[in-house]
Amino acid sequence: MSPETQYIDLFHGQRALIDEHSAPALNEHRDKAAEVLANVGLQRGKDASHVDPAEVLAKDYSLNLARYEVPTERDDIFTCAVPEMSTNMHFLVNEQYVSLRDENRVAAVPEGCYVGSLREFARQRPDVIGRYYNQLAGRRTDTGDVRSKQYEACSLGESALNTMLCQDGFVLYVAAGVQMERPVQLINLLRAVEDFMAVQRLLVIVEDGAKASLLVCDHASRLNEEAHLLSLQTTEVFVGRGATLDFYSLEEHHDLVTRLGQLYVRQQGASNVAIGQYSLTVGQTRNRIHVELVEPDAQLQLYGMATLDADQQLDNITFIDHKAPNCSSNELFKYVLDDRAKGSFLGRILVRQGSDKTDAHQTDRNLCLTPEARMVARPELEIYADDVKCSHGATVGQLDQQALFYMRTRGIPEEEARLLLMFAFMGDVIDGIRLEPLRDRLKHLVEKRFRGQLNHCKGCAVVR
């Protein structure tokens, strides 16, 4: 039986249970999603990436469709306090939103805004859900006259599976004109004693003239040394005219975790968005990032970083779609791969007809520290407009031996010199973070990662 058939049969057999523990505004999308999954299916290793979604989903995972409670005491799960950031902290345990009693970590939300459970928001504000939910993840992408669709950074089948089974998740809704001073931090924890799939859904809406910052921290408990965990995560982000959003994702998973993440972003006129995808420790991860700049003067900064070793695998597949004139995008990804790690960067920028004066740049730089490490880098530009400034490039290499020799002649031990060069290599990716406390914290985490000292971020005490 194919994984598509397996999950569609599960959906039809458990439909009443799924609907009962969700909200009508989410339930109304399920039948269409099941139809899309049946017609489109799951991607099966058709590109140069390493993680095959169909192969991953062919494994049998348990799901928590009846919404059995998981431990909700924050101190019994773990704490994650990024120093000096004073974040407005929220939790998802698997895919369930968890309310906390610590009011010092859950700040008051401005009037007209919302931070919390997707299920509860869908019950309270079905009008807003109707305008935004599944509007990006649930549609085909019209890419126009494209030579190949293999780099298209959207996976309709995976999104359909998520929509079909999603019961809860997280919402950040910022009303027009509201400036949220305190960053929002979402702690996204996988926690199970058997093979388990968490169907996670995030919805971020920043309306016209509003401003917000969101940090998503992905972690996993190892309650069973043999339990495989799967995060099927779909995120939709809408940024209104003149709005500003900083969206950062920090992944620290163990070797038995697979993450299939999809991020869809739509930017309207004169919006300003910074996205950072930082993977410190992974098992198998496949990130798809799809950004649309749909009105003039939108600005995007997209950064990604990966530090891989052992047998870790990570794919980053990006698609930046310039649909309007006078927009800019700057994309920079860097990997450091050690041991037998495998990575890929498959990136495409599409500049559509009429998108004149586009300023778009894409760069991928990679270090392979061993002969066994593998990296695939495929940047691509597709331009149908005049008067544009566009560039793309990729490199795969090793540490600079001349720089290493110079540092050793100055009395620096070889191992320390290698660490300093790797840290310097990541410098401009980290410097792209616009939240200064997070930027400083990530510098420390990356240094610990290169020294082999990083299990979880400082302040985290994950139950094992």
VENQUIMO-V73984 format. One record per run of one state. SS is the DSSP state (hx for helix, st for strand, lp for the rest). FROM is the first residue (numbers start at 0). TO is the last residue. If there is no record, write none. Layout:
# VENQUIMO-V73984
((SS & FROM & TO) (SS & FROM & TO))
This chain:
# VENQUIMO-V73984
((lp & 0 & 1) (hx & 2 & 12) (lp & 13 & 13) (hx & 14 & 19) (lp & 20 & 22) (hx & 23 & 26) (lp & 27 & 28) (hx & 29 & 39) (lp & 40 & 51) (hx & 52 & 56) (lp & 57 & 60) (st & 61 & 61) (lp & 62 & 72) (hx & 73 & 76) (lp & 77 & 86) (st & 87 & 92) (lp & 93 & 94) (st & 95 & 97) (lp & 98 & 112) (st & 113 & 116) (hx & 117 & 123) (lp & 124 & 124) (hx & 125 & 131) (lp & 132 & 154) (hx & 155 & 164) (lp & 165 & 168) (st & 169 & 173) (lp & 174 & 177) (st & 178 & 178) (lp & 179 & 182) (st & 183 & 189) (lp & 190 & 194) (st & 195 & 205) (lp & 206 & 209) (st & 210 & 219) (lp & 220 & 227) (st & 228 & 238) (lp & 239 & 242) (st & 243 & 251) (lp & 252 & 255) (st & 256 & 266) (lp & 267 & 270) (st & 271 & 280) (lp & 281 & 282) (st & 283 & 292) (lp & 293 & 297) (st & 298 & 307) (lp & 308 & 311) (st & 312 & 321) (lp & 322 & 326) (st & 327 & 336) (lp & 337 & 340) (st & 341 & 350) (lp & 351 & 357) (st & 358 & 367) (lp & 368 & 372) (st & 373 & 382) (lp & 383 & 387) (st & 388 & 396) (lp & 397 & 399) (hx & 400 & 408) (lp & 409 & 412) (hx & 413 & 424) (lp & 425 & 425) (hx & 426 & 430) (lp & 431 & 434) (hx & 435 & 449) (lp & 450 & 463))
